Amino acid sequence: MPKPLVTDLSVGDKVATLFVIKQMALAPFKKKSGKYLTLTLGDRSGEIPARMWDNAEPAAAQVRAGQVIAVN
């Protein structure tokens, strides 16, 4: 089965594929302590925003822009 491209995705689709991190930043939660991770992920067809709510700070310490990551 071919890898789904960003341009093939619709809201609510479930994915299990690889994307490159284009941008990333930690942002504070508004109503609780801690931070979440905001990401811009991409492939050859385009970019898509993503958020990681749980364990964001340890994850952010392990990845960087330009790195390829598995997304589920």
Secondary structure, DSSP 8 states (H G I E B T S, - for coil): -----GGG--TT----EEEEEEEEEEEE-SSSSSEEEEEEEEETTEEEEEEE-SSHHHHHHH--TT-EEEE-
